[in-house]
Amino acid sequence: MTLFSRKQSLHGLEAEIQSLLASLEQLKEGASDESKRSLGAIRHNAERALAHSRQLLGEAYDEVKDKTYRAGIATRDYSREHPLATAGLVLGVVGLLGYLYYSSHRD
């Protein structure tokens, strides 16, 4: 009788292990599906943030480009209207740079 109950216990234990393995497999698949959904959401948010930052960067570039262009036109117009003042300013800047260069290499 003990042999029969022992054999029955082993079969019951084996069935329990098979049931646990099946449950673990289902749990793994469920976790994988949830992980895939989470990763998909993270990826979607990252792509949306990247697109937004590209848009902002493009707008900033266009704004800087426009301001630089307008500053160039204003500088050109001023230098045409006041050629002596422009020449004096250029000579002053060149002289200052020369002085700074000379004084830093004097030692």
C-alpha positions in Angstrom: 0.0 0.0 0.0 2.8 2.4 0.7 4.3 1.8 -2.7 1.0 2.7 -4.3 0.6 5.9 -2.3 4.2 6.8 -2.9 3.7 6.3 -6.7 0.5 8.3 -6.5 2.3 11.1 -4.6 5.1 11.2 -7.3 2.4 11.4 -10.0 0.7 14.2 -8.0 4.0 16.0 -7.5 4.8 15.6 -11.2 1.4 17.0 -12.2 1.9 19.9 -9.8 5.3 20.7 -11.3 3.8 20.5 -14.8 1.0 22.9 -13.7 3.6 25.3 -12.2 5.7 25.2 -15.4 2.5 26.0 -17.4 1.6 28.8 -15.0 5.2 30.2 -15.3 5.0 30.1 -19.1 1.7 32.0 -19.1 3.2 34.5 -16.6 6.2 35.0 -18.8 4.1 35.5 -21.9 1.9 38.0 -20.0 4.9 39.9 -18.7 6.4 39.9 -22.2 3.2 41.4 -23.6 3.1 44.0 -20.9 6.8 44.8 -21.4 6.2 45.1 -25.2 3.3 47.5 -24.5 5.4 49.5 -22.0 8.4 49.7 -24.4 6.1 50.7 -27.2 4.7 53.5 -25.1 8.2 54.6 -24.1 9.3 54.5 -27.7 6.3 56.5 -28.9 6.9 59.2 -26.2 10.6 59.4 -27.1 9.8 59.7 -30.9 7.3 62.4 -30.1 9.8 64.3 -27.9 12.4 64.0 -30.6 10.0 65.4 -33.3 9.1 68.2 -31.0 12.7 69.1 -30.3 13.5 69.0 -34.0 10.6 71.4 -34.6 11.8 73.8 -31.9 15.4 73.6 -33.2 14.2 74.4 -36.7 12.2 77.3 -35.5 15.2 78.6 -33.4 17.5 78.2 -36.4 15.1 80.1 -38.7 14.8 82.9 -36.1 18.6 83.2 -35.7 19.1 83.1 -39.4 16.5 85.8 -39.9 18.0 88.0 -37.2 21.5 87.5 -38.6 20.3 88.4 -42.1 18.7 91.5 -40.8 21.8 92.5 -38.8 23.9 92.0 -41.9 21.7 94.2 -43.9 21.6 96.9 -41.2 25.4 96.8 -41.0 25.8 97.1 -44.7 23.4 100.0 -44.9 25.1 101.8 -42.0 28.6 101.3 -43.5 27.3 102.7 -46.8 25.8 105.7 -45.1 28.8 106.4 -42.8 32.0 105.2 -44.5 34.4 107.2 -42.4 32.9 106.1 -39.1 33.0 102.5 -40.3 36.7 102.8 -41.4 37.5 104.4 -38.0 35.7 101.6 -36.2 37.5 98.9 -38.2 40.9 100.6 -37.5 40.1 100.8 -33.8 39.2 97.2 -33.6 42.3 96.1 -35.5 44.5 98.3 -33.3 42.9 96.9 -30.1 43.4 93.3 -31.3 47.0 94.1 -32.3 47.7 95.7 -28.9 46.2 92.7 -27.0 48.2 90.3 -29.1 51.4 92.2 -28.6 50.9 92.6 -24.9 50.1 88.9 -24.4 53.2 87.7 -26.2 55.5 90.3 -24.7 56.6 88.0 -21.8 
